[in-house]
Amino acid sequence: MARFVVIVALLLAGCTSVEPGRAPRSQFHLGAVAVRVPKTVGNVTAVSVKTLGVSWDDGLNIGWRSGAWITADPAKCQLLIIIRNAAEAANAIKIIKSLEGQQPCIVDFTNSPPL
């Protein structure tokens, strides 16, 4: 009975397929799924996915799964700045100011003001 309840809950929770940028693969998720696309600058694509259920990403995952994917074109994105917290946002401001007009590729998981 418990197995039946879990299966029904997973089927009712929803599913999604995530294409992480130009990567040649997909991730499939079934269960409680949260997909977040952070703010980006430049020729870069990023996605964050959290799943409680069943997912497929280069293999089967059952249970809790959390991951983030970032793809960038090296010809157009020679400097990539990834911001995951407030301290990294403060450092990113200093780096961006020191570049004097050059545009780095930025992925901001905090949606902080420097973008």
GIHU-V986541 format. One record per helix or strand of 2 or more residues. SS is the DSSP state (@ for helix, = for strand). FROM is the first residue (numbers start at 1). LEN is the number of residues. Records with the same first field share a line. If there is no record, write none. Layout:
SS->FROM-LEN / FROM-LEN
//
This chain:
@->2-12 / 86-13
=->15-4 / 27-10 / 39-3 / 44-13 / 60-13 / 80-4 / 105-4
//
